[in-house]
Amino acid sequence: MVIIITLSIIIVFVILLLCVVTTSKAYDYKHTVDPLTKKQDEKK
């Protein structure tokens, strides 16, 4: 019984660590925006 609880706690911590790492990488990602072309500028 103790082995199952210990294994479950380890799995929970691994999943939590993966979530934190993934979220951190997502916030570090730099998004870019393509500049408008002249045709798109004229439509405005």
N, C-alpha and C positions, 0 to 999 in steps of 0.2 A: 504494500500500500504506500509506503514511504517513497519507494522508487517511482511510482506513477505520479505522485504529487511533485516530486523533484523534477521529473522529466517534463511535466506540464508547465511548471514555473519557468524552466529553461526555454521551452518553446515560446511561451508568452513573451519573455524578454528578447528573444531573437526576432520575433515578429515586430515588437515595439521598436527595436533598433533599426530594422529595415524600413519601417514607416518613417522614422526620424531622418534617416539618410536620404530616402527618396524625396521627402518634403524639402529638405535642405538643398538638394540638387535642383529641384523645381524652382525654388526661389532664386537660385544663382543663375538660372538660364536667362540670357539676354535676348529679348525679342527684337526683331528688326522690322521696319516698315519700308516697303518699296516706294520710291518717289513717284509722284504723279507724272504721267506723260503730258505732252502739250495738248493732245486731243481731249484728255480728261479735264485739263485746266480750262479749256475753252467752253466746255459744257456748263460750267458754273456761272 
